C-alpha cells in the first residue's frame, strides 16, 4: 500500500497541481526575476483557476522571453499582436500590456537603485510569515499595503487578493495547512 503525504486541500489529485504544491508553492523565493515572473503569472490568473496558468506556464515563459524584464520592457505593438495570437497563453490584451508595464516598472525600480527581490522581502524584513494553518485567507492588511505600493509604481493586476496569492506562492507567507507535510518542512 502506498501512502500519500497529507497536502493542502487545494492541491487536489491533479499530478501537476500536486507537483507544484510539493516543490514550488510556498518555497521562499529570493530571486528578483522569479519573484516578478510569479507576480505576473498571478495577474494572468485573475478570474481563472490556477491550474489554467500552471498548464500554460512553459508557454508563458517562451512567449515572454523567460520573463526577462529587460527584454519584456522592449515589447511593442507587434509583440502584443504576436502574444494575442498565441494560443499557448491566456490572450488578454490588458494582462499582456500589464506584464509589459510590470517589466518597465521593475526596470524603473532598478534604475532608482531598488532591487526587486530586496523590495519584495522588505515588507517582512526578510522573514517568512507563518499563517495559522487553519483559516483560508485571501488577503491581508499587508497584501493591501504591498498592492497599493506596487500600483503606485505602475504595476497593474496587483490587487490585495492577487498579491496575497503571490505572497503565498513565493513563500513570503507560509500558509500550508496545519496537517500538510510541507508546512513543517518550510518552517524549519
KADAPE-V771095 format. One line per field, one symbol per residue. phi: phi as a letter, one per 20 degrees, with the letter a starting at -180 (. if undefined). psi: psi as a letter, one per 20 degrees, with the letter a starting at -180 (. if undefined). burial: I if it has 16 or more other ideal C-beta (glycine too) atoms within 10 Angstrom, else O. A space follows every 10 residues. Layout:
phi=???
psi=???
burial=???
//
This chain:
phi=.eddffdfgf flcfgfffff gfccfnfgdd efffffgfff fffffgnceg gffgfdgfff gffdlmlegf fffefcgfff ffffeeffde edgfffffff ffffffffff fendffffgg effclneeed ffmceeddab gfffffgfff ffeofclcfg ffffffgffe mfcedffgef ffgfgeef
psi=pppqqorqhh hbjphggggg ghigpipopj pgghggghgg hhghipirqh hggghjghhg gghklklohh ghhiqahhhg gghhjoiiro mogghghhgg hhghgghhgg hjjopggggg ihijkiqppo rijgqopirr hghhgggggg hijjqrllrh gghghghghj jhpnkqqhip hhghgii.
burial=OOOOOOIIOO IOOOOOIOOI IIOOIIIOIO OIIOIIIIII IIIIIIOOOI OOIIOIIOOI OOIIOOIOIO OIIOIOOOIO OOIOOIOOII OIOOIIOIII IIIIIIIOIO OOOOOIIOII IOIOOOOIOO IOIOOOOOII OIIOOIIOOI OOIOIIIIII IIIIIIIIII IIIIIIIOOI IIIOOIOO
//
